[in-house]
Amino acid sequence: MSTITLKISDQLKARIARLAKAGGRSAHSFMVEALEHEVERAERLRAFVREAVAADADIEAGGKTYRAEDVHAWLDRLADNPKAGRPKPCRK
């Protein structure tokens, strides 16, 4: 484990201490968990953007596209039947 020093405002420190105490934990564990959540969120966002850019490039290169109405209808069917057939692409 490594040690790091953060400079935070007195107000933020008090808010963290209050919430940590109310949750029956230390301010340290509260901050570590908050950092873990933020890192995971940032990683998911970066992966989402990479996936979106790749999907856009695929579409621009002539990849399959679907009508929104067909996708929405498929999602409605999927809620009732996990094996519902996928919609047909409108462009290949």
C-alpha angles and dihedrals in degrees: 000000000000130000123229132182121220126192109215133166120266088243093056091045090053092048091051092047092049094050094043092050092048088053093048095245142104124272087238094059090044092054094044090052091047091052092048091052092049093048091050091048092050091048092050091049092051091048090049092052092047090050092048092050090049091049091049091051090050091052092047088051090055101271124158120289130188134208111250091230091056092049092048091049090049091051089051090051091045091058089062099033121029089198096054111144118255120250119262116255116250091210132025 
